[in-house]
Amino acid sequence: MRIEFLTQDDPLYILPFFDEFFRNYGSEFEILQISSCPTMGKRSRLQLLRELVALYGVGGFLRLLATMAKYRLLGKLPKSRSAGKFYSLEQLARAFDIPFKKIGNPNANEFVDSVRQRAASVIVSVACPYILKEKLLSLPPGGCVNIHHAPLPKYKGMMPTFWQMLHGEKTVGVTVHFMSAKVDEGAALLQEQLAIEPGETLDHLIRRSKRHGAHCMARVLRQIADGTQQMHEFNPGSGSHFTFPTLEEIDQFHRKGLRAI
């Protein structure tokens, strides 16, 4: 099976998925390219800065910045696939001999044409920050597949792990589904639950659920390759949808005794 990945350039929360996937399944699938979009797409960087400081606190945010700087620096070093730790998606891709390219909007005609030429069987989205249009969705014969860390149709939209913690859920969902023109509306191919550990931080839960999601994705890709996938259609418009939390909602998260980091 020929796979193309669409994702965003995030070494903290997206890299764990790919690290787990390549270490366990890198030789099982033919990976044509990883295309990495700007983090958070078109979102205002100033607005994002305010929200992240509110979510993680000044101290936590500075720790994240320091970690990010460390990862950016160490991510430039050459690594073999047997390395104990990787610091960037590009570094990981080099180690596993997988083409990696930074792109802008994946709906741009130039990128769509390049995808057509590579002729992937399936396109896999892992936190791609853009809504894919039909001209891209219709290209791969096996469809476009997305992983969403929530029990769809509940918790559609942004930061589903945050919202599940805020609403007192005991588990965080994982849904692998076909993509459609509407966000998080395509038919589900797999749904699982991962228990939230007592006192677990948002930071830890996101990383842990990403690694779990890599195994879920591999199972679905095997089923698509074998033609044994089973689909569950959602009722259009059902469930719940969330955006990036407001400062008030972030404050509510902290008042409940929940920790981001």
C-alpha positions in Angstrom: 0.0 0.0 0.0 1.3 3.4 -1.0 0.7 6.0 1.7 1.1 9.8 1.8 1.0 11.7 5.1 -0.3 15.2 5.6 0.5 16.8 9.0 1.9 19.9 10.6 5.4 20.8 11.9 5.1 20.0 15.6 7.9 18.1 17.3 6.1 18.1 20.7 2.7 16.5 20.0 2.7 15.2 16.5 6.2 13.6 16.4 5.2 10.8 18.9 2.6 9.4 16.4 5.2 9.2 13.6 7.9 7.9 15.9 5.6 5.0 17.0 4.3 4.3 13.5 7.7 4.2 11.8 9.4 2.1 14.5 6.7 -0.5 14.4 5.3 -0.3 10.8 7.8 1.6 8.7 8.8 -1.5 6.7 5.1 -2.7 6.3 3.9 0.2 4.2 5.4 2.2 1.2 5.4 5.8 2.4 5.7 8.1 -0.5 6.1 11.4 1.3 5.4 13.3 4.5 4.0 16.8 3.7 4.2 19.2 6.6 2.0 22.3 6.8 2.7 25.3 9.1 1.7 24.6 12.7 -2.0 25.7 13.3 -2.3 26.7 9.7 -3.5 30.3 9.3 -4.1 31.0 13.0 -2.8 34.3 14.3 0.6 33.7 16.1 -0.2 36.5 18.6 -3.5 35.1 19.4 -2.0 31.6 19.7 0.7 33.0 22.0 -1.9 34.5 24.4 -3.9 31.3 24.5 -0.9 29.1 25.2 0.4 31.3 28.0 -3.0 31.1 29.6 -3.2 27.4 29.2 0.3 26.4 30.3 1.0 29.4 32.6 4.1 31.5 32.2 6.4 28.9 33.7 5.0 26.0 31.7 5.0 28.1 28.5 8.7 29.0 29.0 9.4 25.3 29.6 7.7 24.5 26.3 9.7 27.1 24.5 12.9 25.8 26.0 12.0 22.3 24.9 11.0 23.5 21.5 14.3 25.3 21.1 16.2 22.2 22.2 14.3 20.0 19.7 14.8 22.5 16.8 18.6 22.4 17.5 19.0 18.6 18.0 16.6 17.9 15.2 19.2 19.0 12.7 21.6 16.3 13.7 21.9 13.1 11.7 20.3 10.0 13.3 20.0 6.4 12.4 16.7 4.6 12.6 18.0 2.7 15.7 18.3 6.1 17.6 16.7 6.1 21.0 15.0 9.5 20.5 14.2 11.8 17.6 13.8 15.6 17.9 12.0 16.5 14.6 9.8 14.9 12.0 12.3 15.7 9.3 15.1 14.0 11.3 12.9 10.9 11.8 12.0 10.9 8.1 15.6 11.1 7.1 16.5 8.2 9.4 13.8 6.0 7.7 14.6 7.2 4.2 11.2 8.8 3.7 10.8 11.9 1.6 9.8 15.0 3.7 8.6 18.3 2.4 7.4 21.5 4.0 4.3 22.9 2.2 1.8 25.6 2.6 -1.9 25.0 1.9 -2.3 21.4 0.7 -5.3 22.5 -1.5 -3.0 24.5 -3.7 -3.1 23.3 -7.3 0.6 22.7 -7.4 0.5 20.4 -4.4 -2.6 18.6 -5.6 -0.8 17.9 -9.0 2.2 16.5 -7.2 0.0 14.2 -5.1 -1.6 13.0 -8.3 1.8 12.2 -9.8 2.9 10.2 -6.7 -0.3 8.2 -7.0 -0.9 7.3 -3.3 -3.3 4.5 -2.5 -4.4 6.4 0.7 -3.7 9.9 2.1 -3.5 10.0 5.9 -4.0 13.2 7.8 -2.4 13.5 11.2 -3.5 16.9 12.6 -3.4 18.5 9.2 -4.5 22.1 10.0 -6.3 22.7 6.8 -9.8 21.5 5.6 -9.1 19.4 2.5 -11.1 20.1 -0.6 -12.7 17.6 -2.9 -10.0 17.9 -5.6 -7.6 16.4 -3.1 -10.0 14.1 -1.2 -11.0 12.4 -4.5 -7.5 11.5 -5.6 -6.5 8.3 -3.7 -8.5 5.2 -4.6 -8.4 4.0 -1.0 -9.7 7.4 0.3 -8.3 10.0 2.7 -8.2 8.9 6.3 -7.9 11.1 9.4 -7.3 10.3 13.1 -9.2 12.3 15.6 -8.6 11.9 19.4 -12.2 11.9 20.5 -15.2 9.5 20.3 -16.8 11.1 17.2 -19.4 12.4 16.6 -18.7 13.9 20.1 -15.9 16.5 20.4 -15.5 17.4 16.8 -13.1 20.3 16.1 -10.0 21.6 17.8 -8.2 20.4 20.9 -10.5 17.4 21.6 -8.3 16.1 24.5 -8.6 19.4 26.3 -12.4 19.3 26.0 -12.7 15.7 27.2 -10.7 16.5 30.3 -12.6 19.7 31.0 -16.0 17.8 30.8 -14.8 15.2 33.2 -14.5 12.2 30.9 -12.7 9.2 32.3 -11.4 8.2 28.9 -10.2 9.9 25.8 -11.5 8.6 22.5 -9.6 7.7 19.3 -11.5 7.7 16.0 -10.0 6.8 12.6 -12.3 7.9 9.9 -12.7 8.6 6.2 -12.5 12.3 5.4 -15.3 14.3 3.8 -15.8 17.9 2.8 -17.2 18.6 6.3 -14.8 18.4 9.2 -14.9 15.2 11.3 -18.1 14.0 9.4 -16.7 11.0 7.4 -17.6 7.4 8.2 -15.7 5.9 11.1 -13.3 2.9 10.5 -12.2 2.4 14.1 -13.1 3.7 17.5 -11.4 3.0 20.8 -11.1 4.5 24.3 -7.9 5.2 26.2 -8.3 5.6 30.0 -7.1 8.9 31.5 -4.7 8.2 34.3 -5.3 9.8 37.7 -3.6 13.2 37.8 -2.5 13.0 34.2 -1.6 16.3 32.5 -3.0 17.4 29.2 0.6 17.4 27.8 1.2 13.7 28.9 -2.2 12.5 27.7 -1.8 14.0 24.2 1.6 12.4 23.8 0.4 9.0 25.0 -2.7 9.1 22.9 -0.7 9.9 19.8 1.4 6.8 20.3 -1.7 4.7 20.8 -3.2 6.3 17.7 -0.3 5.1 15.6 -1.3 1.5 16.3 -4.9 2.2 15.5 -4.0 3.7 12.2 -1.9 0.8 11.2 -4.8 -1.6 11.9 -7.1 0.5 9.7 -4.5 0.7 6.9 -4.2 -3.1 6.9 -7.9 -3.4 6.6 -8.1 -1.0 3.7 -5.3 -2.9 1.9 -7.2 -6.2 2.4 -10.6 -4.7 1.6 -11.9 -5.8 5.0 -12.6 -2.3 6.5 -15.9 -1.8 8.2 -17.6 1.7 8.1 -19.9 3.3 10.6 -21.8 6.3 9.3 -22.6 9.1 11.6 -25.9 11.1 11.5 -25.1 14.3 9.7 -24.8 17.2 12.2 -25.0 15.0 15.3 -22.6 15.1 18.2 -20.8 18.2 19.5 -18.2 20.6 18.0 -15.6 22.7 19.8 -13.1 25.4 18.8 -9.9 26.5 20.5 -10.8 27.3 24.1 -11.4 30.9 25.2 -9.4 32.4 28.1 -12.5 31.9 30.3 -12.7 28.2 29.4 -8.9 27.8 30.0 -9.5 29.4 33.5 -12.3 26.9 34.1 -9.9 24.1 33.2 -7.5 25.2 35.9 -10.2 25.8 38.5 -11.1 22.2 38.2 -7.7 21.3 39.3 -6.6 20.0 35.9 -3.1 20.7 34.7 -1.8 21.3 31.2 1.8 20.4 32.0 
